[in-house]
Each structure stands twice: as structure tokens, then as C-alpha cells.
Amino acid sequence: MQGNKRADIKPGVPVRVVRKEDQRTGRLTEGVVKDILTKSPTHPHGIKVRLESGIVGRVKEILNQSQ
């Protein structure tokens, strides 16, 4: 699932994000959402979140809870 809609993302959800420094390479970092930083309901490049590990990035993929 894409990470463009804020309503789809909640704290505790596993996601893959792209960090600012990885945008050129497209390298994704996997983690669990701690905080949602984007205030608008949608964003074309992905909703910005802070992971439990402290990494900040834009959600590119929402993973299934079972993974």
C-alpha cells in the first residue's frame, strides 16, 4: 500500500520510508511509525513520519501487520 494518505498511517504500523539523504538512490529503510509529522491529509511524495528508531522519512510503502 502506498504512503500518500495520512489516514492510512497510524503509530505502531510497520512501513518502509525513504530518508532525505537516500532520495536520490531510492534506498528504503524499514521500521515502525512512532509519530506522524505531516499535517495535511495527503502528500504526493509520501507522509513524513518519525520511526521508533528516530529515523525521519517519507512513507513509500505500508507493510502488512503480519510481517
Sequence and secondary structure as in RCSB ss.txt:
>XXXX:A:sequence
MQGNKRADIKPGVPVRVVRKEDQRTGRLTEGVVKDILTKSPTHPHGIKVRLESGIVGRVKEILNQSQ
>XXXX:A:secstr
  S BGGG  TT EEEEE GGGTTTT EEEEEEEEE   SSB TT  EEEETTS EEEEEEE  TT 
